Amino acid sequence: MRKDNSCSQIRIITRITAIACLTSMLLCYKLWLGERVFPTSPVFNHLLKLNHPFDIILFCITGILLLCICIVRNPQKFIISFLVCAAILAILDQNRWQPWFYQYMMMFFIVSFFNFRCDDTRHQHAITTILKLMIGAIYFWSGLQKLNPHFLSETFPWLMEPITKHLGEGAIKDLNWVGKSFPIIETLTGIVLFISPVKKMAVILIFLMHIFILFVLGPFGQNYNPVVWPWNVAMMLFSFILFFNNEIVIYNQIKEMLRYHSIKIV
């Protein structure tokens, strides 16, 4: 049962990652094309610009590969092919190095070493362990980087505008404690996910946090940056699948995980 659970988790997470990545790429499709008003910024200056129609061809191939990852039972070859295309897109333009994009690339890189035959229990557990550590680290760092004066004075009041505009002038001052606690709660959530008695509470907090973000950034709020909406939904699902009903990560699992060279690279 444990073997089947780990394998099914990897399959589901792989499909969610592909769907979320494809959706976000489609929402900002101009970013992945060479012909646009905003100039590309290649990693190396001597790299040739990918002009029409080759930019469209590469973008379409990348999208088709993501669709195949969603559909086929053993998408390993498609994942590797996607990583090659994604690397080319990233090298040709540093503007494409969006947090959600390189997170998905890293997750695909991890599962690209998995044969999807579910015949290696230890490897399956190693993959789910590194995915847990990755998601926990993202929440930990996301909260930590909000511990700056600009978040409380600029970002938080802007996020709260869809709510405070109905509460009257000066309402944001009464909610300052929420802004101060937000980074701390998010940072601690990244830790609490690995503490068995309270990890389910951490997952619930993550759901509430992302629902709040989707509300304030969504069409009923600021209606801002729809590219990150699928990312928020995906993070909710990742947290639930990896943490809610699973055993916590312990030292022995991490030690076992490091037996695999692919995990060491990550």
KADAZI-V964583 format. One record per pair of residues at least 12 apart in sequence whose ideal C-beta (glycine too) atoms are under 10 Angstrom apart, sorted by the first residue. I is the first residue (numbers start at 1). GAP is how many residues later the second one is. D is the distance in Angstrom with one decimal. If there is no record, write none. Layout:
BEGIN
I_GAP_D, I_GAP_D
END
This chain:
BEGIN
2_119_7.2, 2_122_9.0, 2_123_8.2, 2_245_9.0, 3_115_6.5, 3_116_8.7, 3_117_9.0, 3_118_4.6, 3_119_9.8, 3_121_6.7, 3_122_8.8, 4_114_7.0, 4_117_9.7, 4_120_9.5, 5_119_8.9, 5_120_9.9, 5_123_9.0, 5_240_8.8, 5_241_7.9, 6_112_8.1, 6_114_10.0, 6_115_7.1, 6_116_9.8, 6_117_9.2, 6_118_3.9, 6_119_5.6, 6_120_9.5, 6_121_7.7, 6_122_5.3, 6_123_9.6, 6_240_8.9, 7_107_8.7, 7_109_7.9, 7_110_8.6, 7_111_3.6, 7_112_9.0, 7_113_9.4, 7_114_8.6, 7_116_10.0, 7_117_5.5, 7_120_9.5, 7_121_9.4, 8_110_8.3, 8_116_9.7, 8_233_9.2, 9_115_8.3, 9_118_8.9, 9_119_5.8, 9_122_8.4, 9_229_9.9, 9_232_5.5, 9_233_6.9, 9_237_7.9, 10_100_9.2, 10_101_6.0, 10_104_6.1, 10_106_7.6, 10_108_8.5, 10_113_9.7, 10_114_6.4, 10_117_5.8, 10_118_6.7, 10_121_8.1, 10_231_9.7, 11_62_8.2, 11_63_9.7, 11_64_8.9, 11_100_9.1, 11_103_9.4, 11_105_7.0, 11_107_8.6, 12_225_8.2, 12_226_9.7, 12_229_6.0, 13_94_7.3, 13_97_9.7, 13_98_7.6, 13_114_9.2, 13_115_8.5, 13_118_6.6, 13_122_9.8, 13_221_9.1, 13_224_8.0, 13_225_6.4, 13_228_6.1, 13_229_7.5, 14_55_6.4, 14_56_8.5, 14_61_6.6, 14_62_9.6, 14_65_7.4, 14_93_8.0, 14_94_7.7, 14_96_9.7, 14_97_5.3, 14_98_9.7, 14_100_8.5, 14_102_8.3, 15_54_7.1, 15_55_5.1, 15_56_8.7, 15_60_8.5, 16_54_9.1, 16_88_9.9, 16_91_9.6, 16_214_9.6, 16_217_8.7, 16_218_5.6, 16_219_9.8, 16_220_10.0, 16_221_5.3, 16_222_7.1, 16_225_8.0, 17_49_9.0, 17_52_8.0, 17_53_9.4, 17_62_9.5, 17_86_8.7, 17_87_5.3, 17_88_9.6, 17_89_10.0, 17_90_5.2, 17_91_6.5, 17_94_8.2, 17_114_10.0, 17_217_6.9, 17_220_9.7, 17_221_8.3, 18_47_8.6, 18_48_4.7, 18_49_7.6, 18_50_8.5, 18_51_4.1, 18_52_4.8, 18_53_9.2, 18_57_7.9, 18_60_8.9, 18_61_8.6, 18_64_8.1, 18_86_8.3, 18_89_9.9, 18_90_8.2, 19_47_7.8, 19_48_9.2, 19_50_9.0, 19_51_5.9, 19_211_7.7, 19_214_9.4, 19_215_7.9, 19_218_9.8, 20_46_9.6, 20_80_7.6, 20_83_9.7, 20_84_7.0, 20_209_9.6, 20_210_4.5, 20_211_6.3, 20_212_9.4, 20_213_7.0, 20_214_3.8, 20_215_8.9, 20_217_8.6, 20_218_9.4, 21_41_9.2, 21_42_9.5, 21_45_5.9, 21_48_8.9, 21_61_8.5, 21_65_8.7, 21_79_7.7, 21_80_7.2, 21_82_9.3, 21_83_4.4, 21_84_8.5, 21_86_9.2, 21_87_8.2, 21_209_8.2, 21_210_9.1, 21_213_8.5, 22_40_8.6, 22_41_5.9, 22_42_9.6, 22_43_9.3, 22_44_4.2, 22_45_6.9, 22_47_8.8, 22_48_7.8, 22_82_9.7, 22_208_8.8, 23_43_9.4, 23_203_9.5, 23_204_8.8, 23_206_8.4, 23_207_4.3, 23_208_9.2, 23_210_9.0, 23_211_9.0, 24_74_7.9, 24_76_5.9, 24_77_7.5, 24_80_8.4, 24_202_8.7, 24_203_5.0, 24_204_7.5, 24_205_8.3, 24_206_5.1, 24_207_6.4, 24_210_9.0, 25_34_7.8, 25_37_7.3, 25_38_6.8, 25_41_7.7, 25_61_9.6, 25_64_9.3, 25_71_9.4, 25_73_9.7, 25_75_9.7, 25_76_8.0, 25_79_9.6, 25_202_8.6, 25_205_9.7, 26_33_9.6, 26_37_7.3, 26_40_9.8, 26_201_9.5, 26_204_9.6, 27_198_9.2, 27_199_5.4, 27_200_4.8, 27_201_9.2, 27_202_8.0, 27_203_7.6, 28_67_10.0, 28_68_9.1, 28_70_8.2, 28_73_9.7, 28_197_9.2, 28_198_8.6, 28_199_4.8, 28_200_9.9, 29_27_9.5, 29_30_7.0, 29_34_9.1, 31_28_9.7, 31_58_9.2, 31_62_7.6, 31_64_6.4, 31_65_5.9, 31_67_8.1, 31_70_9.4, 31_196_8.6, 32_18_9.8, 32_23_7.4, 32_24_9.1, 32_26_7.9, 32_27_4.7, 32_28_10.0, 32_30_7.5, 32_31_9.2, 32_54_9.9, 32_57_6.0, 32_60_9.4, 32_61_8.2, 32_63_9.9, 32_64_6.8, 32_69_9.9, 33_17_8.6, 33_18_9.7, 33_19_7.8, 33_22_4.7, 33_23_6.6, 33_25_9.2, 33_26_6.4, 33_60_9.7, 34_14_9.9, 34_15_5.4, 34_16_4.7, 34_17_5.3, 34_18_6.8, 34_19_9.9, 34_20_7.8, 34_21_3.9, 34_22_8.8, 34_24_9.1, 34_25_9.5, 34_58_7.7, 34_59_8.2, 35_14_9.2, 35_15_9.5, 35_16_6.8, 35_17_5.1, 35_18_9.5, 35_20_6.7, 35_21_8.8, 36_19_9.3, 36_57_9.7, 36_59_9.8, 38_55_9.6, 38_57_7.3, 39_54_9.0, 39_56_8.9, 40_15_9.5, 40_52_6.3, 40_53_4.2, 40_54_8.4, 40_55_7.1, 40_56_8.9, 41_51_9.0, 41_52_5.8, 41_53_4.5, 41_54_5.7, 41_55_9.2, 41_56_9.6, 42_48_9.9, 42_49_6.7, 42_50_5.4, 42_51_6.4, 42_52_7.3, 43_47_7.9, 43_48_4.9, 43_49_7.9, 43_50_8.7, 43_51_6.3, 43_54_9.6, 44_47_7.7, 44_48_9.7, 47_44_7.0, 47_45_6.4, 47_46_9.5, 48_44_8.8, 49_43_7.5, 49_44_9.2, 50_38_8.3, 50_39_8.7, 50_42_5.7, 50_43_8.9, 55_34_9.2, 55_37_8.7, 55_38_9.9, 58_27_6.3, 58_30_6.8, 58_31_6.8, 58_34_8.8, 59_26_8.8, 59_30_7.9, 61_20_8.3, 61_21_9.1, 61_23_10.0, 61_24_6.0, 62_19_9.1, 62_20_6.5, 62_22_9.6, 62_23_4.5, 62_24_6.6, 62_26_8.9, 62_27_6.8, 63_19_9.6, 63_22_9.5, 64_14_9.0, 64_17_9.7, 64_18_9.5, 64_21_9.8, 65_12_9.5, 65_13_5.1, 65_14_8.1, 65_15_9.5, 65_16_5.3, 65_17_4.2, 65_18_9.3, 65_19_9.2, 65_20_6.5, 65_21_9.0, 66_12_8.2, 66_13_9.5, 66_16_6.3, 66_19_9.6, 66_20_9.6, 66_38_9.4, 66_42_9.5, 68_13_8.6, 68_14_8.6, 69_12_9.4, 69_13_6.6, 69_39_8.0, 69_42_9.4, 72_44_9.0, 73_43_6.9, 73_44_9.6, 74_40_9.5, 74_41_7.4, 74_42_4.3, 74_43_7.2, 75_33_9.6, 75_36_8.6, 75_37_9.3, 75_39_9.8, 75_41_6.9, 76_35_8.0, 76_36_6.4, 76_37_8.4, 76_38_6.9, 76_39_6.3, 76_40_5.8, 76_41_9.5, 77_35_9.3, 78_30_9.8, 78_34_9.7, 79_28_9.8, 79_29_5.2, 79_30_8.5, 79_31_9.8, 79_32_6.3, 79_33_4.6, 79_34_9.5, 79_35_8.8, 79_37_9.4, 80_28_8.7, 80_29_9.3, 80_32_5.2, 80_33_9.5, 81_31_9.8, 82_22_9.4, 82_23_8.7, 82_26_6.3, 82_30_8.8, 83_22_6.6, 83_23_9.9, 83_25_5.8, 83_26_6.2, 83_29_6.3, 86_15_7.5, 86_16_9.0, 86_18_8.3, 86_19_5.4, 86_22_7.8, 86_23_9.7, 87_18_7.9, 87_22_10.0, 89_12_8.8, 90_12_7.7, 90_15_7.7, 98_129_7.5, 98_130_8.6, 98_133_9.0, 99_39_8.7, 99_43_9.2, 99_129_8.5, 99_132_8.0, 100_127_7.5, 100_128_6.4, 100_130_8.0, 100_131_4.2, 100_132_9.4, 100_134_8.2, 100_135_9.1, 101_126_9.6, 101_130_9.4, 103_31_7.8, 103_32_9.3, 103_35_7.0, 103_128_8.0, 103_131_9.1, 103_132_9.0, 103_135_9.8, 104_127_8.7, 104_130_8.4, 106_24_9.6, 106_25_9.8, 106_28_7.0, 106_160_6.7, 107_20_9.8, 107_23_9.4, 107_24_6.8, 107_27_7.1, 107_28_9.3, 107_127_9.7, 107_131_8.6, 107_159_9.6, 109_153_8.0, 109_156_7.9, 109_157_6.8, 110_16_9.3, 110_17_5.9, 110_18_9.8, 110_20_5.8, 110_21_6.6, 110_24_7.9, 110_150_9.9, 110_152_7.1, 110_153_7.4, 110_155_9.3, 110_156_5.9, 111_16_6.4, 111_19_9.9, 111_20_8.4, 111_151_9.7, 112_150_7.9, 113_13_9.4, 113_14_7.8, 113_147_7.3, 113_148_8.6, 113_149_3.9, 113_150_8.2, 113_152_9.3, 113_153_9.7, 114_12_9.4, 114_13_5.8, 114_148_8.9, 120_140_9.9, 122_131_9.9, 122_134_6.2, 122_135_9.0, 122_137_7.6, 122_138_8.5, 123_133_9.6, 123_134_9.4, 123_136_9.0, 123_137_6.5, 123_139_9.1, 123_140_9.2, 125_122_9.7, 125_124_9.9, 125_128_6.5, 125_131_6.9, 125_132_7.6, 126_127_8.0, 126_128_9.3, 126_130_6.3, 126_131_4.2, 126_132_8.3, 126_133_7.2, 126_134_5.2, 126_136_8.7, 126_137_5.7, 127_130_8.3, 127_133_8.4, 127_135_8.8, 127_136_7.7, 128_113_9.2, 128_114_6.6, 128_118_7.6, 128_121_9.0, 128_125_8.9, 128_129_9.2, 129_113_9.5, 129_120_5.6, 129_121_9.3, 129_124_4.9, 129_125_6.5, 129_127_7.8, 129_128_4.6, 129_129_9.6, 129_134_8.2, 130_119_9.5, 130_123_9.8, 130_124_8.9, 130_127_5.9, 130_128_9.5, 130_130_8.9, 130_132_9.1, 130_133_5.3, 130_134_9.9, 130_136_6.0, 131_107_7.5, 131_110_9.1, 131_111_5.9, 131_135_9.8, 132_61_7.5, 132_62_7.6, 132_106_9.3, 132_107_9.6, 132_110_5.0, 132_111_6.8, 132_114_7.8, 132_116_8.6, 132_117_5.3, 132_121_8.9, 132_122_9.9, 132_125_9.9, 133_60_9.8, 133_61_8.6, 133_109_9.9, 133_116_6.7, 133_120_9.7, 133_121_7.7, 133_124_8.4, 133_130_9.7, 133_133_9.2, 134_104_9.0, 134_108_9.4, 134_132_7.8, 135_55_8.3, 135_58_7.4, 135_71_9.2, 135_100_7.4, 135_103_5.4, 135_104_6.2, 135_106_9.7, 135_107_6.1, 135_108_7.8, 136_53_8.5, 136_54_4.8, 136_55_7.4, 136_56_9.1, 136_57_4.9, 136_58_6.1, 136_66_9.2, 136_103_9.2, 136_106_9.0, 136_107_8.4, 136_113_8.2, 137_53_6.6, 138_48_10.0, 138_52_7.3, 138_97_7.6, 138_100_9.2, 138_101_9.9, 139_46_9.9, 139_47_5.9, 139_48_7.6, 139_49_9.1, 139_50_5.1, 139_51_3.6, 139_52_8.7, 139_53_9.4, 139_54_7.2, 139_63_8.6, 139_66_9.7, 139_67_7.1, 139_70_8.9, 139_96_8.4, 139_100_8.2, 140_46_8.1, 140_47_5.6, 140_48_8.5, 140_49_8.0, 140_50_3.0, 140_51_6.5, 140_53_9.1, 141_45_9.5, 141_46_8.3, 141_49_7.5, 142_41_8.6, 142_44_5.8, 142_45_8.0, 142_47_9.2, 142_48_7.7, 142_67_9.8, 142_93_9.6, 143_39_7.8, 143_40_4.8, 143_41_6.9, 143_42_7.1, 143_43_3.1, 143_44_3.2, 143_45_7.4, 143_46_7.0, 143_47_6.6, 143_48_9.7, 143_66_9.8, 144_39_7.1, 144_40_9.5, 144_42_8.3, 144_43_5.2, 144_46_8.5, 145_38_8.1, 145_41_9.7, 145_42_9.3, 146_33_9.0, 146_36_6.6, 146_37_3.6, 146_38_9.0, 146_40_6.8, 146_41_8.2, 147_33_9.5, 147_35_9.8, 147_36_4.8, 147_37_7.8, 147_39_9.9, 147_40_7.7, 148_35_8.5, 151_28_7.2, 151_29_9.5, 151_31_8.0, 151_32_6.7, 152_24_7.2, 152_27_4.8, 152_28_6.5, 152_30_8.9, 152_31_8.7, 153_23_9.9, 153_26_8.9, 155_24_8.6, 155_27_9.8, 156_16_8.1, 156_19_8.4, 156_20_8.3, 156_22_7.8, 156_23_3.8, 156_24_8.8, 156_26_7.0, 156_27_9.4, 157_15_5.0, 157_16_9.5, 157_18_8.9, 157_19_9.2, 157_22_7.8, 158_14_9.8, 158_58_8.7, 158_64_7.4, 158_66_9.0, 159_20_8.6, 159_23_9.1, 159_53_8.5, 159_54_8.0, 159_56_9.8, 159_57_4.9, 159_58_7.9, 159_62_8.3, 159_63_7.7, 159_65_9.6, 160_12_5.9, 160_15_6.2, 160_18_7.8, 160_19_7.8, 160_52_9.8, 160_56_7.2, 160_61_9.6, 161_55_7.8, 161_60_7.8, 161_61_6.8, 162_53_7.2, 162_54_5.4, 162_55_9.1, 162_56_9.0, 162_58_6.9, 162_59_3.8, 162_60_6.4, 162_61_9.4, 163_12_8.1, 163_49_9.4, 163_52_8.6, 163_53_7.4, 163_58_8.4, 182_27_8.3, 182_30_9.4, 185_17_9.8, 185_20_6.8, 185_23_9.9, 185_24_7.8, 186_19_8.6, 186_20_8.7, 186_23_6.8, 188_14_8.3, 188_17_9.1, 189_12_9.2, 189_13_5.0, 189_14_8.9, 189_16_5.5, 189_17_6.1, 189_20_7.7, 189_50_9.1, 190_12_8.4, 190_16_9.5, 192_13_8.1, 192_14_9.9, 192_51_9.8, 193_12_9.7, 193_13_8.1, 193_46_7.3, 193_49_8.4, 193_50_5.2, 193_51_9.8, 193_55_8.3, 193_56_8.9, 194_49_8.4, 194_54_5.5, 194_55_5.5, 194_56_8.9, 195_53_7.0, 196_51_7.7, 196_52_4.7, 196_54_9.6, 197_51_9.6, 199_40_9.7, 199_44_5.4, 199_45_7.6, 199_46_9.8, 199_47_8.5, 199_48_9.7, 199_49_6.5, 200_40_9.8, 200_43_7.9, 200_44_5.9, 200_45_8.4, 202_37_8.0, 202_41_7.2, 202_42_9.4, 203_33_8.7, 203_36_5.2, 203_37_5.9, 203_38_9.9, 203_39_9.1, 203_40_5.4, 203_41_4.9, 203_42_9.6, 204_35_9.7, 204_36_9.7, 204_40_8.9, 205_34_9.6, 206_29_7.3, 206_30_6.5, 206_32_9.3, 206_33_4.7, 206_34_8.4, 206_37_8.6, 206_38_9.9, 207_28_9.8, 207_29_5.6, 207_30_9.9, 207_32_7.6, 207_33_7.6, 207_37_9.8, 208_28_9.9, 209_23_9.0, 209_26_9.3, 209_27_9.0, 210_19_9.9, 210_21_9.3, 210_22_4.6, 210_23_7.4, 210_24_9.6, 210_25_6.2, 210_26_4.9, 210_27_9.9, 210_29_8.7, 211_21_8.6, 211_22_9.9, 211_25_8.1, 212_20_9.8, 213_15_8.3, 213_16_8.9, 213_18_9.7, 213_19_5.5, 213_22_9.6, 214_14_9.3, 214_15_6.3, 214_18_5.4, 214_19_7.5, 214_22_9.1, 217_12_6.9, 217_15_8.0, 218_14_9.4
END
